[in-house]
């Protein structure tokens, strides 16, 4: 099976794994609309690949009140968008053994970027994908291996990814049981730590010599792209593959039973 989508809206495309995925898709003949906050990086992205292969939209997904209007504008400007990739995320150290040192506004910002914004984006972009029926469409979200097994240092980050992981199971079940939405594949990519700005820009990690942890971006991109091309709905990457079925496999039968009980068989 190939990756059948030819016009991808990729949110979080200015650096790291988002940029790497965008460039891999362009290499494979896919038109990518990159979305991010940093205009200079978006401009460089388009200049590098050319306006016939890439476009950009500067937007801050934490401005929740603007997402509905932005989603309407971007899908009207690029009506052929047939896949949406949600990749934006931030990570913060959070130590409850020192509650007086916790910066709650900074912590809530992490929740807003990693989870709340996805609720808005999915809500306002799904109607466009539904309207493409019966043409294949996809909703892809990047979570984390930490959605399955949390890391105490960044517990709030892990919680946001676990919440998104759970939400994607429910969305996948709902769309598969809706006649007007069955053409939409719901895909989750679960990376391990990857050597990107997510770590190198965290002063706390740099201070303890962990600002460069993770697998190379190239390894992540190769494995994630292979899963996308294969049509996998869940794509664990790196060492996450080793524990994925052990942790997730036992949940599948009970979840299917719940779905059948409350939604019926497809």
ZATI-882764 format. One line per field, with one value per residue (C-alpha): x, y, z; residue in one letter; residue number from 1. Coordinates in steps of 0.05 Angstrom, whole numbers, plus 5000, padded with zeros to 4 digits. Layout:
x	X_...;
y	Y_...;
z	Z_...;
type	A_...;
seq	NUM_...;
# end
This chain:
x	5000_5026_5012_4953_4947_4976_4962_4982_4970_5026_5019_5085_5129_5184_5233_5248_5206_5152_5201_5233_5166_5147_5211_5204_5134_5158_5212_5156_5116_5068_5049_5058_5027_5071_5042_5080_5093_5162_5154_5227_5230_5166_5193_5258_5218_5181_5243_5282_5229_5194_5122_5102_5119_5108_5067_5065_5016_5040_4993_4995_4951_4945_4902_4841_4790_4823_4827_4757_4769_4839_4814_4760_4810_4864_4816_4785_4854_4877_4813_4853_4880_4868_4910_4922_4983_4982_5052_5060_5083_5124_5155_5168_5200_5149_5171_5115_5166_5177_5106_5126_5171_5117_5100_5027_5016_5075_5048_4978_5011_5038_4968_4941_4993_4995_4922_4871_4894_4885_4812_4800_4839_4805_4737_4745_4785_4745_4686_4733_4759_4688_4668_4720_4681_4689_4761_4810_4831_4872_4879_4948_4972_5040_5037_5095_5120_5111_5036_5044_5097_5106_5172_5167_5209_5157_5093_5047_5076_5064_4993_4977_5003_4965_4901_4912_4927_4862_4823_4849_4823_4754_4756_4778_4720_4670_4691_4693_4620_4597_4579_4601_4668_4693_4739_4781_4839_4859_4934_4978_5054_5088_5161_5212_5258_5287_5346_5309_5297_5245_5303_5360_5319_5302_5351_5338_5360_5420_5443_5445_5475_5412_5398_5418_5381_5343_5349_5371_5317_5334_5317_5251_5233_5251_5209_5150_5147_5150_5090_5052_5066_5044_4978_4988_4939_4989_5062_5108_5180_5247_5245_5171_5159_5189_5137_5078_5040_5057_5023_4969_4952_4913_4869_4845_4794_4761_4758_4727_4676_4658_4653_4608_4564_4552_4562_4549_4592_4613;
y	5000_5070_5136_5159_5230_5284_5349_5349_5402_5392_5431_5439_5439_5488_5442_5372_5313_5356_5388_5320_5289_5348_5341_5266_5276_5329_5281_5232_5281_5305_5379_5402_5463_5475_5510_5542_5605_5623_5660_5661_5585_5578_5625_5585_5520_5546_5577_5512_5468_5517_5541_5484_5434_5472_5527_5557_5587_5625_5610_5600_5541_5564_5622_5579_5632_5640_5566_5561_5620_5597_5526_5555_5600_5547_5495_5546_5567_5495_5455_5393_5381_5306_5293_5332_5318_5346_5349_5410_5399_5427_5392_5419_5391_5386_5367_5358_5345_5420_5447_5518_5520_5498_5551_5535_5582_5550_5481_5499_5525_5455_5426_5478_5464_5389_5373_5429_5457_5388_5386_5452_5432_5365_5395_5449_5409_5345_5375_5388_5317_5289_5330_5293_5227_5178_5201_5174_5223_5219_5250_5237_5256_5250_5228_5195_5130_5168_5162_5089_5091_5159_5192_5224_5284_5310_5280_5333_5323_5248_5260_5303_5250_5195_5235_5245_5171_5153_5205_5178_5108_5138_5182_5123_5081_5137_5153_5080_5073_5135_5125_5195_5188_5118_5144_5180_5140_5159_5148_5155_5160_5144_5165_5154_5211_5241_5288_5353_5422_5391_5371_5417_5479_5455_5489_5437_5380_5417_5431_5356_5337_5309_5362_5314_5251_5207_5172_5209_5247_5206_5141_5169_5193_5127_5086_5134_5141_5065_5059_5112_5080_5012_5042_5027_5061_5059_5071_5059_5081_5059_5024_5040_4982_4934_4949_4971_4906_4882_4944_4958_4888_4867_4929_4915_4860_4897_4960_4923_4894_4964_4991_4933_4940_5015_5026_4958_4920_4954;
z	5000_4984_5018_4976_5001_4956_4993_5066_5119_5169_5234_5271_5209_5226_5262_5286_5266_5235_5186_5173_5156_5112_5072_5065_5037_4988_4965_4949_4906_4960_4965_5037_5070_5131_5192_5249_5289_5262_5196_5179_5181_5141_5088_5085_5078_5018_4986_4994_4961_4915_4914_4868_4922_4987_5019_5088_5138_5198_5255_5331_5349_5421_5398_5406_5388_5320_5300_5270_5223_5206_5190_5144_5108_5099_5071_5024_5000_4992_4978_4957_5027_5038_5100_5164_5207_5278_5306_5350_5421_5478_5538_5608_5671_5727_5798_5849_5904_5900_5891_5910_5849_5799_5747_5736_5677_5641_5657_5631_5567_5556_5563_5514_5461_5467_5476_5478_5411_5380_5403_5367_5305_5298_5309_5256_5204_5204_5165_5107_5108_5113_5052_5010_5013_4981_4967_5018_5073_5136_5204_5232_5302_5334_5406_5443_5472_5538_5526_5544_5599_5632_5651_5720_5701_5652_5678_5649_5580_5587_5611_5550_5503_5540_5534_5460_5450_5484_5445_5379_5395_5406_5344_5301_5327_5316_5245_5226_5247_5210_5137_5119_5154_5139_5084_5138_5167_5238_5246_5308_5306_5373_5373_5428_5447_5382_5377_5365_5395_5440_5485_5465_5482_5552_5599_5652_5606_5578_5649_5666_5598_5567_5515_5459_5480_5431_5365_5302_5265_5203_5238_5263_5193_5159_5208_5211_5135_5127_5172_5135_5068_5096_5117_5191_5238_5296_5283_5342_5327_5355_5423_5430_5382_5433_5486_5443_5434_5504_5532_5481_5457_5520_5513_5443_5457_5515_5473_5414_5461_5487_5416_5394_5456_5449_5374_5342_5293_5229;
type	X_X_X_X_X_X_X_X_X_X_X_X_X_X_X_X_X_X_X_X_X_X_X_X_X_X_X_X_X_X_X_X_X_X_X_X_X_X_X_X_X_X_X_X_X_X_X_X_X_X_X_X_X_X_X_X_X_X_X_X_X_X_X_X_X_X_X_X_X_X_X_X_X_X_X_X_X_X_X_X_X_X_X_X_X_X_X_X_X_X_X_X_X_X_X_X_X_X_X_X_X_X_X_X_X_X_X_X_X_X_X_X_X_X_X_X_X_X_X_X_X_X_X_X_X_X_X_X_X_X_X_X_X_X_X_X_X_X_X_X_X_X_X_X_X_X_X_X_X_X_X_X_X_X_X_X_X_X_X_X_X_X_X_X_X_X_X_X_X_X_X_X_X_X_X_X_X_X_X_X_X_X_X_X_X_X_X_X_X_X_X_X_X_X_X_X_X_X_X_X_X_X_X_X_X_X_X_X_X_X_X_X_X_X_X_X_X_X_X_X_X_X_X_X_X_X_X_X_X_X_X_X_X_X_X_X_X_X_X_X_X_X_X_X_X_X_X_X_X_X_X_X_X_X_X_X_X_X_X_X_X_X_X_X_X_X;
seq	1_2_3_4_5_6_7_8_9_10_11_12_13_14_15_16_17_18_19_20_21_22_23_24_25_26_27_28_29_30_31_32_33_34_35_36_37_38_39_40_41_42_43_44_45_46_47_48_49_50_51_52_53_54_55_56_57_58_59_60_61_62_63_64_65_66_67_68_69_70_71_72_73_74_75_76_77_78_79_80_81_82_83_84_85_86_87_88_89_90_91_92_93_94_95_96_97_98_99_100_101_102_103_104_105_106_107_108_109_110_111_112_113_114_115_116_117_118_119_120_121_122_123_124_125_126_127_128_129_130_131_132_133_134_135_136_137_138_139_140_141_142_143_144_145_146_147_148_149_150_151_152_153_154_155_156_157_158_159_160_161_162_163_164_165_166_167_168_169_170_171_172_173_174_175_176_177_178_179_180_181_182_183_184_185_186_187_188_189_190_191_192_193_194_195_196_197_198_199_200_201_202_203_204_205_206_207_208_209_210_211_212_213_214_215_216_217_218_219_220_221_222_223_224_225_226_227_228_229_230_231_232_233_234_235_236_237_238_239_240_241_242_243_244_245_246_247_248_249_250_251_252_253_254_255_256_257_258_259_260_261_262_263_264_265_266;
# end
